[in-house]
């Protein structure tokens, strides 16, 4: 009896082992760094994809944004332990190319996904390609920082028009006057952004630099010519916001968001990815004030806003190549995500896939519509192997600009030190 | 007799073979590879071209190297002697207790040591948080204002040193307790009979007999603190403007962020040599000092 039992167990196991391939599902390992309000939207998208595709399962993991994510990607991909598909910042593509962690995305790949290069904004395709025009990532969105505002501090002032929309903030003087008004109306730190971290400091600094027509890197030179003075000016402006008590000191990312959502800050400079946070809180009735979001006003010479793009990329698999079947599944995932990017737009982003970005549904979407024009004034990170998320440039923002805006280092010194440190990495 | 001797050697060889094998595999081979790598321009993974001494030349003209070296030295000054003195004082105090009370106090001081570094840094990052930290009112009381300790060029190293001492001190206490228990009580009795007071008992009996342990603690601490990385990486990231940047941070950044495996190996090797020379030198000096 015992023997018989064992036999049947063995038989059952054997038949199961045979049966498995018949119901084979291709598993796609997915890594992303989307932990903010947009991460929730992305998880919903992944769930929907899994439901609609019985033959493909996405297994997603979210790692910490920035250095932790990209360090992990590089080391794991090099030994073949990386994901099958991952989110990647287009600002980092030059760095990725120098590291050799991405596989080229061929026209056949795009065909499998049901996409073509013409479906995307030219700027995004350019940023996702190497100098020879080989594509290494499929652009997914364009995102920038925007100015969030709390209407309760501005009611009855000239800064809200008859529709209750923000107005009259162009020019640094007007902007700072508005901060002053908000402060007098009880907002302790009227302008919150991540002043104690690399991301927030870099984005605001680069916006102010770009609004003066400045560039960080040109022809292999860091802050050439009068760009150094423009960088100093940008740092000085940020420092004056600290000195006047407009912005919080050493605010970590979460704290900077909390200062706005808890109603303490009248304005908030942050990425569009926090739009869903505001929407969710408003719907749940926990926000406690009316909010809006607009494109960052032209504080200096002309309108410009720091911007970047999320994209999908397929990393190398160590010495192996990905089996064709798996690669097709990955491209199916990427294609589906692009075509369903309208749900991603709800996370505040502007889709990079034109059929969605130009659809009526998107053009009517709020608050995206109020800042979707920023595609024209977007200032992308310099295309360089030392720039992009988790790059030496971001590191310099934390290591040099952040101390300068808190008064530990002269703005001039900070800019010069940034110039020499980054230049030595390029030479 | 000869066969016996042979057998003897054979047995000895078999007994040390596992150690030699593992030592060769996980220490000797990687060390040789690091030396080899430091003469190439290899990326993090894969091999590179032989470039001779270029990495070392680059290192000698790298400002960050000197900044890091200076910070490493500063950190050693801030930790090694203070932690030894504190551990000795605690050990002397705990040693005067007896039974359960002694075990309890010992456990209390040893507890931080068993925490992983990430937990330790989380605890202190929250306690010292600029906006919400429970210790900020205390700092404000003494200094007059809140201080973002891990973002302040003057405060950052001493604070990291304090956290490190809090974390690792328990082990040193344990070593000192063991050393104190090894001192025969008759010596104290005899000295007391001869009229020695507490002060003399410490300086004439405890201190000289405890010296080998003290020398050991100092040397272990020196090696440990030169290898500083985790706390700085997790608490300050080397900032602000490199005022807490140390050599191992440089190795990490070059290897994992900038993909320069060769250069990172050169930095690592220099650190290895520094630790070796300094610790051997220190241990010899302490031994000579102890014999006097």
HADDOCK unambig.tbl for C-alpha pairs under 7 A between the chains (distance, minus, plus):
assign (segid A and resid 71 and name CA) (segid B and resid 256 and name CA) 6.25 0.50 0.50
assign (segid A and resid 71 and name CA) (segid B and resid 257 and name CA) 6.60 0.50 0.50
assign (segid A and resid 78 and name CA) (segid B and resid 45 and name CA) 6.96 0.50 0.50
assign (segid A and resid 399 and name CA) (segid B and resid 239 and name CA) 5.25 0.50 0.50
assign (segid A and resid 399 and name CA) (segid B and resid 240 and name CA) 5.00 0.50 0.50
assign (segid A and resid 399 and name CA) (segid B and resid 241 and name CA) 4.64 0.50 0.50
assign (segid A and resid 399 and name CA) (segid B and resid 242 and name CA) 6.76 0.50 0.50
assign (segid A and resid 400 and name CA) (segid B and resid 240 and name CA) 6.76 0.50 0.50
assign (segid A and resid 400 and name CA) (segid B and resid 241 and name CA) 5.16 0.50 0.50
assign (segid A and resid 403 and name CA) (segid B and resid 240 and name CA) 6.11 0.50 0.50
